[in-house]
Amino acid sequence: MEVKRGRTKPSNIAWILYLIATIFLLTVIFLVIALDNHLNSSLSKFVIGLPFLLIFMGKILVITDMKKQGKPISFQVGSVIGLFIVLVTLLFN
């Protein structure tokens, strides 16, 4: 039986990025709840912005993969635009 060694699909990498973002966000949430301590403004923006960036990168990978396969990408592009608007609003608010 041969083991096929090829390139990892971008959608698999995207799921890993989504998982890292979720774990990071949940860890920070549980840490704040457990320690009953609040984060300062700049640190909280970083902590919330990092998972958004990871999800954004995952969506870009999925869009490029779907475009290569000839699938419609309008829903994915809309979600990226929405995430970008939320991230910019978060950072400049």
C-alpha positions in Angstrom: 0.0 0.0 0.0 1.4 3.3 -1.1 1.2 6.4 1.0 0.4 9.4 -1.1 2.4 12.4 -0.1 1.0 15.5 -1.6 0.2 19.0 -0.7 -2.2 19.7 2.1 -5.5 21.1 1.0 -6.0 24.7 1.9 -9.3 23.9 3.4 -7.6 21.6 5.9 -5.2 24.3 6.9 -8.2 26.7 7.2 -9.8 24.3 9.7 -6.6 24.2 11.7 -6.5 28.0 11.8 -10.2 28.1 12.9 -9.4 25.6 15.7 -6.4 27.6 16.9 -8.5 30.8 16.9 -11.3 29.0 18.9 -8.8 27.5 21.4 -7.0 30.8 21.9 -10.2 32.8 22.4 -11.8 30.2 24.8 -8.5 30.0 26.8 -8.5 33.7 27.3 -12.2 33.8 28.2 -11.8 31.1 30.8 -8.6 32.7 32.2 -10.4 36.0 32.7 -13.4 34.3 34.3 -11.2 32.1 36.6 -8.9 34.8 37.7 -11.6 37.4 38.0 -9.3 39.9 36.4 -9.9 42.4 33.6 -7.6 42.9 30.7 -6.5 46.4 29.8 -7.8 48.0 26.5 -4.9 47.3 24.2 -4.4 43.8 25.4 -8.1 42.9 25.0 -8.0 44.3 21.4 -5.0 42.1 20.6 -6.6 39.1 22.3 -9.8 39.5 20.3 -8.1 40.6 17.1 -5.8 37.7 16.8 -8.6 35.1 16.4 -10.3 37.4 13.9 -7.0 37.5 11.9 -6.7 33.7 12.0 -10.2 33.2 10.8 -9.6 35.8 8.1 -6.6 33.9 6.9 -8.5 30.7 6.9 -11.3 32.3 4.8 -8.8 33.6 2.3 -7.4 30.0 1.9 -10.8 28.6 1.4 -11.7 31.3 -1.2 -8.5 30.6 -3.2 -9.2 26.8 -3.1 -12.9 27.3 -4.1 -11.8 29.6 -7.0 -9.4 27.0 -8.3 -12.2 24.4 -8.2 -14.6 26.8 -10.0 -17.1 26.9 -7.2 -19.1 30.1 -6.4 -17.3 32.2 -3.8 -19.8 35.0 -3.1 -20.8 33.8 0.4 -17.1 33.4 1.4 -16.3 36.9 0.1 -19.2 38.3 2.0 -18.1 36.7 5.2 -14.5 38.0 4.7 -15.9 41.6 4.1 -18.0 41.3 7.3 -15.1 40.0 9.3 -12.9 42.8 8.0 -15.5 45.4 9.0 -15.8 44.0 12.5 -12.0 43.9 12.9 -11.5 47.5 11.8 -14.4 48.6 14.0 -12.9 46.7 16.9 -9.4 48.2 16.4 -10.4 51.8 15.9 -13.1 52.0 18.5 
